[in-house]
Amino acid sequence: MNTALILAGGVGKRLGKDIPKQFLKVNGKPILAYTAQVFQNHDEIDRIVVVCVSGWEDEVENIKTTYGLDKIIRIIPGGDNSMQSISNGIFGIEDITSPDDIVIIHDSVRPLICKEIISDCIAVCKKHGNGCASIPVQETIVRTDDRISGNTNIDRSNVMRVQTPQAYRYDLVSKLYKDAYEAGIEDSVYTNTLMLHFGRPIYFARGSVFNLKITMVNDIDLFSIVLDYFSSKKGHQSSS
């Protein structure tokens, strides 16, 4: 069974808005709804679990009802940081998950996720135990110690940008978080970061430059532009 674990536990301080960014509306629809609909409509996703920032659970229920997201089976409270939110989600489905099930962890604020990326993450995970959406680095990468000047060029051919979704076999990812807490690690941002910390390889799956993470105000503008582009492209194809 494949479970999508959508992370909606952040408060979006960098965005400077009064409400968490995953609940902001773009073209009249909450960002979370865009994201969840992709998983809702994916044939390989059996169920969706949302990890939600405290106090916004009713809004998730409202989005579930409004947009027909009947694959959402559980809403789990988020934690004080990203690691706690993810582990809350992982351990919060232990009672309904088998060791060889797959959990697909995804940021709610990456609403331009597509079916093909999800499918490839699952396929790579089935083969290797994990599969993380990734893309090559196109820009020049320079190391800096002070963010004022650079001192070393990093060979971009040896670097990949890792995104979400990230798919993991359940027994492996649950053990990962248990090992992390036993080791006193409590603030790792992403699951792949923990994997590398413990010397466990991550395997690259298909990603996309369009799979942007909404972090700043300009990202919302970019998301809206991309939405309009794909909408006009779809309309053009329909009329052709």
N, C-alpha and C positions, 0 to 999 in steps of 0.2 A: 504494500500500500504506500502511496506517495502523499505526504502531507506538506502543504505549503505553509510555512511559518512566516507570516507577514509582520514585520517589526514596525509598530506604530506607537512606540513608547517614548519618543523624544518630544521635547518642548519647543525646539526650534529657536533658541535664543539668538543665533546669528542672523535670523531673518527679521528680527525686530517687530514681530506681529503679536497681537493680543491672544491669538489662538495657536495651538500647535500646527505646524505647517502641513501635516498630513490631512488636516481637515479644512484647509483653505480651498476655496472654490475657484476653478479655472474654467471659463466658459460655462459657468453655472453648475459644475459638478465637482465634488470634493476630490482632491488628489488621491486619497485612499481608494475611492471608488474606481478610478481609472486603473489603478494597480490591481485591485482585487478582481476586477472583471476579466483581466487577462488569464488569471489562474482559474476563475470560475468557468471560463470557456475552453479550457485546455483539457483534452481527453485523458491525459495521463495524470491529472491531479484529481485525487479522490476526495480530499477534504482540505479545508482552510482553517487555520487557527490564527487569530490576531492577538498580538501582544500589544496592549493598549495603555497609554499614559493614564494615570489615575484621574478619575473624575469624568472621563470621556467615553466610558463604556456604553452609555445610552446612545451616544452619537454613532458609535459603531453599529449598534443594533438598528438604528434608524437607517443608516446607509445600507445595511444588509437587506432590510425590508424594501426600501425604495428602489434598489437596483437588482433585486431578485438574486441575491448572493446566497443561495441556499446551501452551498458547500461550506460556508462558515459554520463550524460546529461548536466552537469554543472561543471565548474571549478571556485572555489571561492578563492579569495586572503586570505592568512593566516594573522595572527596578529603578535604582538610583543612578545607574549608568547603563551603557550599551551591553556590557558583559552580563550584568544582572538580568536585563530584559531578555537577552537571548537564552540564558540558562533557565530563567523562569519558564520560557516557552518550551525548551527541551524537556525539562523535568515535569512540566505541567501536562504533558501528553504521555507520560510513561505508562499510565494505566490502560491506554488504548493503542499502544504501539508495540510492534514486534521487533526483535533485534535486527532483523534484516530489512525492515521498512526503510524508506528513504524520506528524509526531511529536507525540504528545499527552503532555505532561509533567504528572505528578500526584504530589502528596505521598502517601506511603504511609499517613500518619496523618490522612488525610481519608477515613475508611472509609464515610461515608454518601453518597458520590457515587452518582448515579443515571444510568440509561441516557439519559434525556432531556438531561441536561446534556452528557454526552459527545457525543451526536449533534449538538447545537447548536454546540458548539465546533468540530467537524469541518466542519459546514455553513458557518459564518462564515469559517473558515480557507480553505476552498475558494474563497470569494468574494473575500477580502481578503488572504490570505497568513498571517493569524493570527486566532485567536479565543480570547479569555480569559473564563472564567467570572467573572461579576461580578454584584453586586446593589447596588441603591440604598442610600444611607445613611439610616437612619430616626432616629437619635439626633442631638442637638445636638452640633456639633463646635466645640471651642474651642482656639485656639492657645495654647501655653504655652512659656515659655523655661526654666522651672525645675521643672515638674511640681508646683508648690505653688500657683500662682495662674494664672488665665487672663487674657489681655489682648485677644484678638480673636476674634470669632465668624466661622466659616467657613461660607459659604452651602452647605448640604448639597445643594442642587439641582445644584450644579456638581461634586459629588464622587461617586465610585463606589468600592465595596469590591471589589478584585480577588482572586479565589481561584485555586485550581487545580481542574480541569485547564486547561491552556493549550495550544492546538494551534498548531503552526507548520509552514510548508512547510520541508522539510529544507534546501534550498539557502540559504534566508534565515536560518535559525537557526544553521546552521554558520558562515556568514559573520559573523554577529553576534558569536559568541564569538571568532572569529579576530580581528576588529576590536578587540574588548575587550582581549584580551591584548596586541595590538600597541600599544594605547593605554596600557598599564600598569595596567589595571583588573583586579583579582584577587579582589575580595571583595563583588561585587554579589550580593544574596540571591536575587532572582528574575529570570527571563528578561525579564519585562515591564519591570522596572526598567532593564535594559540597553537595551531598545528605546527607552524614553523618554529615556535619557541621550544616545543618538545621534540624537534628534529623529525617531524612527520611530514613527508612531501605532500604538496597539493598538486592537483592535476588540472590543467587548463581546459576549459570548455569555451565554446563560442561566446563572444561578447559583442558589443556594438558601441560606436561613438555616440549613437543616439540614446543609449541607455544612461542618460544623465541623472545625477543625484541632485535633487533640489535642496540647496543649502542657503543660497543668497537670493535677494530680491530679483536680481538679473536672471536667475535660473528660472523663475516663474515666467518672466517675459519670453525667455527662450523656449520653454515648454509650450507656451501658447502659440508661438510662431510655428513650431514644428507640428503641433496639432492642426493648425490651419493649413499647413503645407500638405500633410497627409490627407486631410479632408478634401482639399481641392483636387489632389491627385486621384483620389478614389472617385470623386464626382466626374472627373474627366474620363476615367476609364469606363465608368458606367454609361456615359453618353456616347462613347466611341462605337 
